[in-house]
Amino acid sequence: MDLNEILFEFSNKERVNVLKKLYSEGKKHSELVKELNVPGSEISRHLKRLYEKNLIFKEINNKYKISNIGKIFIQMMDIFEVTLNYRNFLNSHEITSIPINLIFQLGKLKSVELSTKTMENMEIFENLVKDSEEFLYAITDQYQKSLLKEAENKMKNKSIKIRALVDKNLLKSYNIPDGWSKLFKDPIKFFKEILENIRILDEINVSLVVSDKGAILFLSKDGQIDYSQCLIDNHENFINWMIELFEWYWEKGAILRSFIRKERAK
């Protein structure tokens, strides 16, 4: 048996539905007929083919169950399904900025939506910052002064955790204006928090915000972040996936205090 033979079994939608029904629990032939509303003869044919390819097995109680190999292939099909749904976006943007282990989890993101309006995208970005209550993680190559006050207010609430990764060139090019510290009630305390919760990346190829309220993801296109298109969702699966993506970059980030020292020494 080769790969082409296995993949052929997934070319029939009814057969794939049978396999999906068996993913969580075993079912008898009669149960599959009722739940899928497919003639018994067709269910029998699908079960026979799946059994012959070792994608399912039959228990003593006459219940069919999916095999471990069957589970692997179903998960792969889910990845293909999500990928095809967003094929234009994924083909036109840089996806190598997403680690391979997370690419293999794309099948969990079936409820993700593609947003294609720049102003609305930025509004979603800002609202996720403002509405967050438990945690807020961000990666950005943009300086947004309007959000600094919001960050200070949230840092006063010890129940919320805020972390950010920013582009080192953004810090180098930014000149602190006169009176900037007056934006904050306690600027010294605020900047101590900043030193602990901001890290620097040499280059940013993704921009994101993930909080307990949802998440938004921008990818690079033609060498820069494309804010005209993004993936958004407030489903738990997408939030957890985005947290993993942020953590992956967080481990690569340089500590802000060390970065400032190096810049001063130049």
N, C-alpha and C positions, 0 to 999 in steps of 0.2 A: 504494500500500500504506500503510495507517495502523497505528497502535499496536494497535488491537483485533485486526487480522488476525494480527499477530505473536504477541500474547498468547494467541490461540486455539490456536496450535501447542503451547503449554505446558499445555494443558488435558488432554492425553493422556499418561498416565504412561509408557507404552511409548515414545512419541516422545521424551519428556524423557530416558529412559534411554539411548536411541540417541545423543542429543546429548552426554550425559555420557560415554559410552564413547569418543566422538571427541575429548573435550577434551584429553587428554594426547598422543594419537598417532592417526595415520590408520589406518583399518581397512577391509578389503574387506567386501563384502556377506556372504560366507560366514563370515567371522570374527564378524560381528555376530550372525548367526543362531545360531552355536554358543555364543557367550558369553552371549547374552541368552535363549537357549532360546525363541525366538519364530519362528514359521513364516516362510520366506523371502518369501512373498507380502506379509506384514505389514511386514517390514523394508523391502521395496521401496517399499511405499506411504509409510512414514514418511520414507524417504530422499528420495522424490520431493517430498513436501510441504516438507521442510526445505530442499531445494535450491532450490525455487521461491521461497522466502522469503529466500534468500541467507544462511541460517544455517549452511550447509555448502557445500563445493565438492568437485569430484572431480578427482583427479590423473591423469596419464597412465597410471600403474600400476594404475588402477582402485581406488585407495584413496580413501575419503572422509575429509575433514578438516573440523573446525569452523572457521568464519570468525571474524574478530575480533568482528563483531557478535554472533555466536552465543556467544562467550566472555563478552561483556558481559552478555547476557541470562541465561546460566547462573549467573553470579555474583549477579545480582539475584534469581534464584530461590532461591539459597542463603540470601540475606538474608531473604527472605520466609519460608522454611522455619524458620529459627531464631527469627524474630520470632513466628511462629504457635505454636511450641513453648512460648514463654514469654509468650504474649499477656496472660494475666491479671496477671502480675507487671509487665510493661511498661506496661500500661494503668492500673495502680493506683499507679505510682510516677513520679517526676519524671525524665524521660529527657533533658530539654534540658540537664542538667548534663554530658551526654556530648557531646563535639564531633562535628559532622556527619561528619567524615572517618572517625571510628571507628564511627559508626552504619553507614556504608557497608561496614565490614569485619565486620559481625556474621555474615556467611555463613561465616566461618572458625571460628566458635565452636560447632560442632555437638556437641561432647562436654561442654559446660558443663552442670552440674546445678543445680537449684534446691533450696535447703535452707530449711526452714520452721520450725525449732525454735531458739528464741532461745538457750538455754543451749548447745546443740551448736554454734551459729554462733559464739558467743564463744569456745568452746573451740578451734574451728578457727582463729580469729583468733590466739589466744595460741600455739597449736602452730606456726603458720607463723612466728611471731616466734622461738620457741625453737629450731626445727629448721633455720632458715636457715643456710647456710654460705658462700655467695658474695656475696649482696646481699640487702638488705631495705629496701623502700620502703613508707611508710605515710601515709595521710591519715586523721585522726581528730578527732572533737570530744569524745572521752572521755579523762579522765586516768586512767591505769592504773599506779599506783605499783608494782605487782608486776612490771611489765615493765622498769622502769628499771635494776634490777640486771642483768637479762638483756642489756639494751642495752650497759651498761658492759663486761660480759664479752666481748661480741662486738666492741666497738670496740678491744679489746686485740689482736684478731686482724686484722692489717693487710690480710689478703686479703679481708675482707668490707667491703662498702660499705653504710652505713646512712644513709638520709635520711628526713625526715618533714615533713609539712605539718600544722599544727595551727590550730585556730580562735583568733583573737585574744582573744575573750571568755573562752576557757578559761584563758589566761595571766593575764588581768586579774583573774579571780575566784579564782585559786588563791593561797593564802597558804602560803609555805614554812614548815613546822613546825620547832620547835627540834630540833636534832640531825639534820636531814634530810641534811646533807652527810656525816654519818658512815656513811651507807649505802654510800659509795664509798671504795675504797682510795686513789684519787688524784682527789679531787673537782675540783681546779683543771684538771687535764688533761682530765677528763671533760667539764667545761663548756666548755672551749675547743673540743672536738670538737662539742659541741651547737651552739655559735654558728655553726659552719660548715655544719652538716648539718640544721638545722631552719629552716624558713621559715613565715611566718604568712599565713593567708588571712583576709580580712574576713568571709567567710561560707563555710561548708562544706556542700555539698549532696550529697557522696558520702563514703563512708568505705571504705577499702580497705587491704589488705596484699598485697603481691606480693613473692615471693622466688623463689630458685632451686627451691624445693620446691612451689610452687603459688601460687594467688591466691584472694582472696575479695573480693567487691564488694557493698556495701550502697548503696541509693539512698534519696532522701528521699521521704517520704509525709506529706502534710498539714503541710508546713513543717519537719519534723525527720527525722533519719536513722532509718530503720526497721530495727532490728536483728533483727526476727523473720523476715525473709526476705532471702536473698542468693543470689548466683551464685557457685559454686565450681568449681575445676578445677585439675588439675596438668599439663594438656597444654601443650606449648610454644606453641601458637597463642594460648591464653588468657593465658599469662604475658607474651608479647610485646605483646599487645593492652593488657594492664593497665599494662605499663611505659610504653607510649605515652600512656595516660590520665594516669598519674602525672606524666610529663614535661610534659604540657600544663598541668597545674595548678602544677607546680614553677616554670615560667616566669612564672606569675602571682603567685607568692608573694613576700612582703616579707622581706628579710633580718632575721633575729632581732636582731642587734646594733643595727640602726637602729631597730627597733621598741622595744627596751628604752630607748634614748636618748630617744625621743619620749615614752614613758610617764613617765620620770623628770623630764622638763622640764615636765610638766603640773602 
